[in-house]
């Protein structure tokens, strides 16, 4: 199976690492909007090409894994390339998923390809577990907790503040809230009661640290609704202690069965050393699936809800039944 990667940031490198571990998938090329000569990749057998090489569907690849941002890249890129290639992306702006799906579905149907959107761990694996739980225990309550982990979007928001040299923001679940959900209490939470935010900031020389802290804690849509702690550290401490991109979280669902209201709690949790590498691994598994589906004659837009689990694995049906069922 021949794969291409479009974009070579943290996520693109994560996909490359996943493909390197997949015996049935070969990375043919990394496509970039930068000067290809300026890019060095880890896979010695793959080429680095300009994104313009993808125009018209001329590249000899079975699937294109698109590693762009959800704000501006993916709404344009995924429908564009879905007319020529089987594509998979990690679009994560939940409110705009229906619109994005419609655009990708139309393009993929037109080109006879499969376009799978919103693949990763949330949306993605967490979405599947929410669906499984609500199907099995209708009428229950679902809760999603994120972290402890680095929020790249929130970290970037801090870095845009005047006087900030560098920043990392960790999203942290409130343990008391998690335990109440695990106990099946079905509580109603405010935003502040579910998560806290912890910020590590490198300030520029002479910067107003008190002003920076106030601007962080009062930032609407990011920090104002949360209990937020700000730590000022040195660049050396940042590099030493906060250079990784860990993340994770839990989907917890509680529901009842029977006339007597027997209670049940379903929980799916992730603890990730590297958010982009894990997300890249999920994208790679689903890339395998959509190539298989397309070879069977399937076309159009898809999400993780539409893909049978067996299509994700390189193992045969006999092997899966013998070892995992």
C-alpha positions as CSV (number, residue, x, y, z in Angstrom):
1,X,0.0,0.0,0.0
2,X,1.6,3.3,-1.1
3,X,1.0,6.3,1.1
4,X,1.8,10.0,0.8
5,X,1.9,12.6,3.6
6,X,0.9,16.2,3.0
7,X,2.5,18.5,5.6
8,X,5.5,17.7,7.7
9,X,4.9,19.3,11.1
10,X,4.4,17.4,14.4
11,X,1.5,15.4,13.0
12,X,3.2,14.6,9.7
13,X,6.2,13.3,11.5
14,X,3.9,11.2,13.7
15,X,2.3,9.6,10.6
16,X,5.8,8.9,9.2
17,X,6.7,7.2,12.5
18,X,3.6,5.0,12.3
19,X,4.1,4.0,8.7
20,X,7.7,3.0,9.5
21,X,6.2,0.4,11.9
22,X,3.6,-0.9,9.4
23,X,4.9,-3.8,7.3
24,X,2.0,-3.4,4.7
25,X,2.4,0.3,4.0
26,X,5.2,2.1,2.2
27,X,5.8,5.9,2.5
28,X,6.3,7.0,-1.1
29,X,6.6,10.8,-0.6
30,X,6.1,13.7,1.7
31,X,4.5,16.7,0.0
32,X,5.1,20.2,1.3
33,X,4.2,23.8,0.6
34,X,7.8,24.7,1.6
35,X,10.8,24.4,-0.6
36,X,11.3,20.6,-0.8
37,X,15.1,21.1,-0.8
38,X,14.8,22.6,2.7
39,X,13.1,19.6,4.2
40,X,14.9,16.5,5.6
41,X,12.7,13.6,6.5
42,X,13.4,10.4,8.5
43,X,12.5,7.9,5.7
44,X,15.4,7.5,3.4
45,X,13.5,5.7,0.7
46,X,10.8,8.3,0.4
47,X,10.9,11.5,-1.7
48,X,10.2,15.1,-0.7
49,X,8.0,16.8,-3.3
50,X,6.2,20.1,-3.7
51,X,2.5,19.9,-2.9
52,X,1.9,21.1,-6.5
53,X,2.9,17.6,-7.6
54,X,-0.4,16.3,-6.3
55,X,-2.4,18.4,-8.8
56,X,-4.6,16.4,-11.1
57,X,-4.1,13.1,-9.3
58,X,-0.9,12.2,-11.1
59,X,1.0,10.8,-8.1
60,X,1.3,7.0,-7.8
61,X,-0.2,6.7,-4.3
62,X,-3.1,4.7,-2.8
63,X,-3.8,7.2,0.0
64,X,-2.9,10.7,1.0
65,X,-2.8,11.5,4.7
66,X,-3.4,15.2,5.1
67,X,-1.6,16.8,8.1
68,X,-2.8,20.4,8.1
69,X,-4.6,22.6,10.6
70,X,-8.3,22.5,11.1
71,X,-8.8,26.3,11.0
72,X,-7.7,27.1,7.4
73,X,-5.8,24.1,5.9
74,X,-8.1,21.1,6.0
75,X,-11.4,22.8,4.9
76,X,-9.5,23.7,1.6
77,X,-7.1,20.8,1.3
78,X,-9.2,17.7,2.0
79,X,-12.0,18.4,-0.5
80,X,-9.5,19.5,-3.1
81,X,-7.4,16.3,-3.0
82,X,-10.4,13.9,-2.3
83,X,-11.4,14.3,-6.0
84,X,-8.0,12.6,-7.0
85,X,-6.9,10.4,-4.1
86,X,-8.2,8.5,-1.2
87,X,-7.6,10.9,1.7
88,X,-7.8,11.0,5.5
89,X,-7.6,14.0,7.8
90,X,-7.8,14.9,11.5
91,X,-10.3,17.8,11.2
92,X,-11.2,18.6,14.9
93,X,-13.4,21.7,14.8
94,X,-16.5,19.8,16.1
95,X,-19.1,22.5,15.2
96,X,-18.0,22.5,11.6
97,X,-17.7,18.7,11.0
98,X,-21.1,18.5,9.1
99,X,-20.1,21.2,6.7
100,X,-16.6,19.7,6.2
101,X,-18.0,16.3,5.6
102,X,-20.4,17.5,3.0
103,X,-17.6,19.1,1.0
104,X,-15.3,16.1,1.2
105,X,-18.2,13.7,0.4
106,X,-19.1,15.6,-2.8
107,X,-15.5,15.7,-4.0
108,X,-14.8,12.0,-3.2
109,X,-18.0,10.9,-4.9
110,X,-17.1,12.9,-8.0
111,X,-13.7,11.3,-8.2
112,X,-14.6,7.8,-7.1
113,X,-12.5,7.9,-4.0
114,X,-12.9,7.6,-0.2
115,X,-12.4,10.7,2.0
116,X,-12.3,10.0,5.7
117,X,-12.4,13.1,8.0
118,X,-12.0,13.8,11.7
119,X,-9.8,10.9,12.5
120,X,-7.6,10.8,15.6
121,X,-8.4,10.3,19.3
122,X,-10.9,13.1,19.8
123,X,-12.6,13.3,17.4
124,X,-11.9,9.6,16.5
125,X,-11.4,7.0,19.1
126,X,-13.3,8.9,21.8
127,X,-16.1,9.4,19.3
128,X,-16.4,5.7,18.8
129,X,-16.6,5.0,22.5
130,X,-19.3,7.6,23.0
131,X,-21.3,5.9,20.2
132,X,-20.8,2.4,21.5
133,X,-21.8,3.4,25.0
134,X,-25.0,5.3,24.0
135,X,-26.0,2.4,21.7
136,X,-25.6,-0.1,24.5
137,X,-27.0,2.0,27.4
138,X,-29.5,4.5,25.9
139,X,-30.6,7.4,28.0
140,X,-27.4,7.6,30.0
141,X,-24.8,10.3,30.6
142,X,-21.4,10.7,28.9
143,X,-18.5,12.8,30.1
144,X,-15.2,13.5,28.5
145,X,-12.1,14.6,30.4
146,X,-9.0,15.7,28.6
147,X,-5.4,15.6,30.0
148,X,-3.2,15.8,31.7
149,X,-1.6,17.0,28.5
150,X,-0.3,19.9,26.5
151,X,-2.9,21.9,24.6
152,X,-1.1,23.2,21.5
153,X,-3.8,25.7,20.7
154,X,-3.8,27.2,24.2
155,X,-0.1,27.3,24.3
156,X,0.0,29.2,21.1
157,X,-2.6,31.7,22.5
158,X,-0.2,32.4,25.3
159,X,2.7,32.8,23.0
160,X,0.9,35.6,21.1
161,X,0.7,37.8,24.3
162,X,3.2,40.7,24.3
163,X,6.3,39.9,26.4
164,X,6.0,36.1,26.0
165,X,8.9,34.2,24.6
166,X,7.6,30.7,24.9
167,X,4.8,28.9,26.7
168,X,3.2,25.5,27.4
169,X,-0.3,25.0,28.7
170,X,-1.5,21.8,30.4
171,X,-5.1,20.8,30.6
172,X,-5.7,18.8,33.8
173,X,-8.9,17.0,34.8
174,X,-10.3,17.7,38.3
175,X,-9.9,14.3,40.0
176,X,-12.8,14.8,42.3
177,X,-15.1,15.3,39.3
178,X,-13.7,12.2,37.6
179,X,-14.3,10.1,40.7
180,X,-17.9,11.3,40.9
181,X,-18.5,10.2,37.4
182,X,-16.9,6.9,38.0
183,X,-19.2,6.4,40.9
184,X,-22.2,6.7,38.7
185,X,-23.5,9.9,40.3
186,X,-24.3,11.6,36.9
187,X,-23.4,15.0,38.2
188,X,-23.9,18.3,36.3
189,X,-20.6,20.2,36.0
190,X,-19.7,23.8,35.2
191,X,-16.7,24.2,32.9
192,X,-14.6,25.2,35.9
193,X,-15.5,22.1,37.9
194,X,-14.2,19.6,35.2
195,X,-10.7,20.9,34.3
196,X,-8.0,23.2,35.5
197,X,-5.3,24.9,33.4
198,X,-1.6,25.1,34.3
199,X,0.7,27.4,32.3
200,X,4.5,27.6,32.1
201,X,5.7,30.8,30.6
202,X,9.1,32.1,29.5
203,X,8.9,35.9,29.6
204,X,11.1,38.2,27.5
205,X,13.6,40.4,29.4
206,X,11.9,43.3,31.1
207,X,8.4,42.0,30.4
208,X,5.5,42.8,32.8
209,X,5.0,39.4,34.3
210,X,2.0,40.5,36.4
211,X,0.4,41.9,33.3
212,X,1.0,38.7,31.3
213,X,-0.5,36.6,34.1
214,X,-3.6,38.8,34.3
215,X,-4.0,38.6,30.5
216,X,-3.8,34.8,30.5
217,X,-6.2,34.3,33.3
218,X,-8.8,36.7,31.8
219,X,-8.5,35.5,28.2
220,X,-12.1,34.7,27.0
221,X,-12.7,31.2,25.4
222,X,-9.3,30.0,26.7
223,X,-8.8,30.6,30.4
224,X,-11.4,32.9,31.8
225,X,-13.8,30.0,32.7
226,X,-11.1,27.9,34.4
227,X,-9.0,27.9,37.5
228,X,-5.7,28.8,35.9
229,X,-2.2,28.7,37.5
230,X,0.7,30.5,35.8
231,X,4.4,29.7,36.4
232,X,7.2,31.8,35.0
233,X,10.3,29.7,34.2
234,X,13.6,30.0,32.2
235,X,14.1,29.0,28.6
236,X,16.4,26.2,29.9
237,X,13.7,24.9,32.2
238,X,11.2,24.9,29.4
239,X,13.5,22.9,27.1
240,X,14.4,20.5,29.9
241,X,11.0,19.9,31.4
242,X,8.3,20.8,28.8
243,X,9.7,19.8,25.4
244,X,7.4,16.9,24.9
245,X,3.7,16.8,23.7
246,X,2.0,14.4,26.1
247,X,-1.8,14.2,26.3
248,X,-4.7,11.8,26.9
249,X,-8.0,11.7,28.7
250,X,-11.1,9.6,29.3
251,X,-14.6,9.1,28.0
252,X,-16.8,7.9,30.9
253,X,-20.4,6.9,30.3
254,X,-22.9,5.8,33.0
255,X,-26.3,4.3,32.3
256,X,-28.9,1.9,33.6
257,X,-30.6,-1.4,32.6
258,X,-33.6,-3.3,33.8
259,X,-36.7,-2.3,35.7
260,X,-34.7,-1.9,38.9
261,X,-32.2,0.6,37.4
262,X,-29.0,-1.5,37.7
263,X,-26.2,1.0,37.1
264,X,-23.2,0.5,34.7
265,X,-20.1,2.6,34.0
266,X,-18.1,2.3,30.8
267,X,-14.7,4.0,30.6
268,X,-12.1,4.4,27.8
269,X,-8.9,6.1,28.8
270,X,-5.7,7.2,27.0
271,X,-2.3,8.2,28.4
272,X,-0.1,9.4,25.6
273,X,3.6,10.2,25.7
274,X,3.2,11.9,22.3
275,X,-0.1,13.3,21.1
276,X,1.0,13.7,17.4
277,X,2.6,10.3,17.2
278,X,-0.5,8.6,18.6
279,X,-2.8,10.6,16.4
280,X,-0.5,9.7,13.4
281,X,-0.9,6.0,14.3
282,X,-4.7,6.3,14.3
283,X,-4.6,8.1,10.9
284,X,-2.4,5.4,9.5
285,X,-4.7,2.6,10.6
286,X,-7.7,4.3,9.0
287,X,-5.6,5.1,5.8
288,X,-5.3,1.3,5.5
289,X,-9.0,0.9,5.9
290,X,-10.1,3.4,3.3
291,X,-7.7,2.0,0.7
292,X,-9.3,-1.5,1.2
293,X,-12.8,0.0,1.0
294,X,-12.1,1.8,-2.2
295,X,-10.7,-1.3,-3.8
296,X,-14.1,-2.9,-3.0
297,X,-15.8,-0.2,-4.9
298,X,-16.8,2.1,-1.9
299,X,-16.7,5.9,-2.6
300,X,-17.6,9.1,-0.8
301,X,-17.1,10.7,2.6
302,X,-16.7,8.6,5.7
303,X,-16.0,9.0,9.4
304,X,-14.7,6.5,12.0
305,X,-18.4,5.6,12.6
306,X,-18.6,4.0,9.1
307,X,-15.4,1.8,9.2
308,X,-15.7,-1.8,10.4
309,X,-12.8,-2.6,12.9
310,X,-11.5,-5.4,10.8
311,X,-10.5,-3.0,8.0
312,X,-8.0,-1.2,10.4
313,X,-5.9,-4.3,10.9
314,X,-3.3,-5.8,8.6
315,X,-4.3,-9.3,9.9
316,X,-6.8,-11.5,8.0
317,X,-10.2,-12.3,9.2
318,X,-9.1,-15.8,10.3
319,X,-6.2,-14.3,12.3
320,X,-8.4,-11.8,14.0
321,X,-11.0,-14.4,15.0
322,X,-8.3,-16.7,16.3
323,X,-6.4,-14.1,18.4
324,X,-8.7,-11.3,19.3
325,X,-12.3,-12.5,19.4
